[in-house]
């Protein structure tokens, strides 16, 4: 089944004067003083919310907040911060009134929603701190159902989450659609899964080769070339008998790396030179060929020959998927490889996608000027990687309306 099969869009519904629940992603890392330091996820929600407001809808927004800062991917209700910083940023970006009640349910929420006027938003308090998951999820979903007329799903990152607002509530409605960010993400993933753009290049990096091996094997089938960067490249160099000094490599996975190399044959590529220093804090570096490091040295970025070779591979491809960082991009000394890959993707005629939180964050930090020219900069994190490997996710099944066999009330038309 195509990823977008059975998914309705905003074009399929009359939006004027409707009370619409929009499940979006407003999570954002914050500073110690509570200021948002990266609003990219909030900005991704703006096109859908702007469309709803311009259509005359009254919009109720639900989102989680605070997980980006915690790094844990989930928060206990008692540790969930207020979503107020996201509310302020959303009001600024939309130039609209955003009302923030003191919870996710109860009389105060009902009062705010019932009094919404055209062009106004009610942002529920942080869903991480209420009954979105757990034994109260069903009751929470039905409470929301009684207050709104239709459902818009626009949080690709939440597709793997079983919750009141991602799986229970959408099934209560016949009138449920995907928002603009969701449709863009699903369409890009569907195109890559179809494998019709050939030849295809997979740039595979990050902090581990073994952890995502099942996904790598899934993607390798329809891929013509795989270019390893980051820790996967270091591990392969070690597996081939080279030295990588103090560079991170998976010493326990060298046999697995050799097996992967045997399986892929000449489809597998890796850097032939690296930018090397003794510390990520170094302000100067030297170029060394693969496997020729002294014990105190580290591979911290791609070397110039490797950057050019990768640029050529991107130019030859009809589709490119980049997943996983290529170097220590947090230092300007070692950000050149990341910037070069982003630029090559932006200038390529191929269909291009950057997926995975680490590589997306790297491009946003190092090469934001190229973001608009890359066909899809994924918002879905691990959920989108799961969909690339053809894993069914509960949030997507709910958005399609595929039943979970639970009884639901009849939708209000």
Secondary structure, 3 states (H helix, E strand, C coil): CCCCCCCCEHHHCCCCCCEEEEEECCCCCECCCCCECCCHHHHHHHHHHHHHHHCCCEEEEECCCCHHHHCCCCCCHHHCCCCHHHHHHHHHHHCCEEECCCCCCCHHHHHHHHCCCCCEEEECCCHHHCCCCCCCHHHHHHHHHCCCCEEEEECHHHHHCCCHHHHHHHHHCCCEEECHHHHHHHHHHHHHHHCCCCCEEEEECCCCCCCCHHHHHHHHCCCCEEEECHHHHHHHHHHCCCECCCCCCCHHHHHHHHHHHHHHHHHEEECCEEEEECCCCCCCCEEEECCECCCCCEEEEECHHHHHHHHHHHHHCCEEEEECCCCCCCCHHHCHHHHHHHHHHHHCCCEEEEECHHHHHHHHHHCHHHHHHCCEECCCHHHHHHHHCCCCCHHHHHHHCCCCCCCCCCCCC
